Amino acid sequence: MPTSAYQRRIAAALLSTTLLAVAACGRPAQGAPTTSEPAVSVRVAPVTSAADATISATGTLGAKDEIPLAFKIGGVVSSVLVDEGVRVRAGQRLAALDLREIDAMVAKASLAADKARRDAARIDRLYHDSVATLSQMQDATTARDAAEADLNAARVNREFAVIVAPSDGVILRRTTNAGAQVASGTQILLFGSAARGAVLRVGLADRDAVRVHEGDRATVSFDAYGAREFAGRVRQVGASADQKTGTYMVEIAVDGGETLPSGLVGRARIGARTTALSGGARNGVVAIPAESLGEGAGTTGIVFTLDSISHRARRHTVTLVGVDGDHVLVKGLDDSAPVITAGAAWLSDSARVQVSRETRP
């Protein structure tokens, strides 16, 4: 073979090998991120398991029964014997009207009843002697009964011209003073009864309210008592939402709450049931930071997790179960991969990401 032809073949082989090597160097390794695709900077947080959901809420402590106390009839207030915040005993005298006119009305009704009784007795004798007619006897009897009813009404008005404590409790509000002219039914005092204990009243959003049931356990704390916690139990769940706030009123009976000052602001953690939105199963419920939950519809939401091998974001559709403080309880997500918090709004499935060093799990 001529030397020139041999040299040309060698040169062609070397050129082909060089081109293959250059192409191999320019091709990304399998599984490596593509350098041409920009990486989205994100932060991540770990997923924690949550076997049971808890709901946090803030409310005000007060008596289970709050009773407005008033006089049955109008008149001039003679005395108000208690101030706000005073604890009272059942039957204790709290306020009274000026009784002079009322006592006079009772005396007048009593005299009228006595006369009607005498008239009825006389007509009855005359009727049996065939002097009075049946109609006259019946009219006298009716007049007697009516006079006795008027006397009973006057005595009731006299009784409710004095306000007494219906049970042990505390005076929550005082609205008038001695000497005031009040109409029938005007509230004089607001009374908090201790008969059925004290409750913490909290307002819950509909998503939380449907998961709370009577009898659910709760833990209540008050800033005024530091780290001390009080056991409680859900006593009542509102059947309809408040028209102004859109929340459902929930009452939590607080053990020993009747000894605490009314009006304390307390925080409650309610051990709610996770079955209402999750189809009945508690297994598989995990907690994720609230900021990691993306847009969704109804009881579903979108969450992105980090694939640490490929440095890609993985999109998941999860079922919302509830709220636990600043975390959201969801189903449909395991706890093996961290969730993406900051930066999730700019992601799509399989998007390339770069995790900030300070937030790596």
Rosetta blueprint (number, residue, H / E / L):
1 M L
2 P L
3 T H
4 S H
5 A H
6 Y H
7 Q H
8 R H
9 R H
10 I H
11 A H
12 A H
13 A H
14 L H
15 L H
16 S H
17 T H
18 T H
19 L H
20 L H
21 A H
22 V H
23 A H
24 A H
25 C H
26 G H
27 R L
28 P L
29 A L
30 Q L
31 G L
32 A L
33 P L
34 T L
35 T L
36 S L
37 E L
38 P L
39 A L
40 V E
41 S E
42 V E
43 R L
44 V E
45 A E
46 P L
47 V L
48 T E
49 S E
50 A L
51 A L
52 D L
53 A E
54 T E
55 I E
56 S E
57 A E
58 T E
59 G E
60 T E
61 L E
62 G E
63 A E
64 K E
65 D E
66 E E
67 I E
68 P E
69 L E
70 A E
71 F L
72 K L
73 I L
74 G L
75 G E
76 V E
77 V E
78 S E
79 S E
80 V E
81 L L
82 V L
83 D L
84 E L
85 G L
86 V L
87 R E
88 V E
89 R L
90 A L
91 G L
92 Q L
93 R E
94 L E
95 A E
96 A E
97 L E
98 D L
99 L L
100 R H
101 E H
102 I H
103 D H
104 A H
105 M H
106 V H
107 A H
108 K H
109 A H
110 S H
111 L H
112 A H
113 A H
114 D H
115 K H
116 A H
117 R H
118 R H
119 D H
120 A H
121 A H
122 R H
123 I H
124 D H
125 R H
126 L H
127 Y H
128 H H
129 D L
130 S L
131 V L
132 A L
133 T L
134 L H
135 S H
136 Q H
137 M H
138 Q H
139 D H
140 A H
141 T H
142 T H
143 A H
144 R H
145 D H
146 A H
147 A H
148 E H
149 A H
150 D H
151 L H
152 N H
153 A H
154 A H
155 R H
156 V H
157 N H
158 R H
159 E H
160 F L
161 A L
162 V E
163 I E
164 V E
165 A L
166 P L
167 S L
168 D L
169 G E
170 V E
171 I E
172 L E
173 R E
174 R E
175 T L
176 T L
177 N L
178 A L
179 G L
180 A L
181 Q E
182 V E
183 A L
184 S L
185 G L
186 T L
187 Q E
188 I E
189 L E
190 L E
191 F E
192 G E
193 S E
194 A E
195 A E
196 R E
197 G E
198 A E
199 V E
200 L E
201 R E
202 V E
203 G E
204 L E
205 A L
206 D H
207 R H
208 D H
209 A H
210 V L
211 R L
212 V L
213 H L
214 E L
215 G L
216 D L
217 R E
218 A E
219 T E
220 V E
221 S E
222 F E
223 D H
224 A H
225 Y H
226 G L
227 A L
228 R L
229 E E
230 F E
231 A E
232 G E
233 R E
234 V E
235 R E
236 Q E
237 V E
238 G L
239 A L
240 S L
241 A L
242 D L
243 Q L
244 K L
245 T L
246 G L
247 T L
248 Y E
249 M E
250 V E
251 E E
252 I E
253 A E
254 V E
255 D L
256 G L
257 G H
258 E H
259 T H
260 L L
261 P L
262 S L
263 G L
264 L L
265 V E
266 G E
267 R E
268 A E
269 R E
270 I E
271 G E
272 A E
273 R L
274 T L
275 T H
276 A H
277 L H
278 S H
279 G L
280 G L
281 A L
282 R L
283 N L
284 G L
285 V L
286 V E
287 A E
288 I E
289 P E
290 A H
291 E H
292 S H
293 L L
294 G L
295 E L
296 G L
297 A L
298 G L
299 T L
300 T E
301 G E
302 I E
303 V E
304 F E
305 T E
306 L E
307 D E
308 S L
309 I L
310 S L
311 H L
312 R E
313 A E
314 R E
315 R E
316 H E
317 T E
318 V E
319 T E
320 L E
321 V E
322 G E
323 V E
324 D E
325 G L
326 D L
327 H E
328 V E
329 L E
330 V E
331 K E
332 G L
333 L L
334 D L
335 D L
336 S L
337 A L
338 P L
339 V E
340 I E
341 T L
342 A L
343 G L
344 A H
345 A H
346 W H
347 L L
348 S L
349 D L
350 S L
351 A L
352 R E
353 V E
354 Q E
355 V E
356 S L
357 R H
358 E H
359 T H
360 R L
361 P L
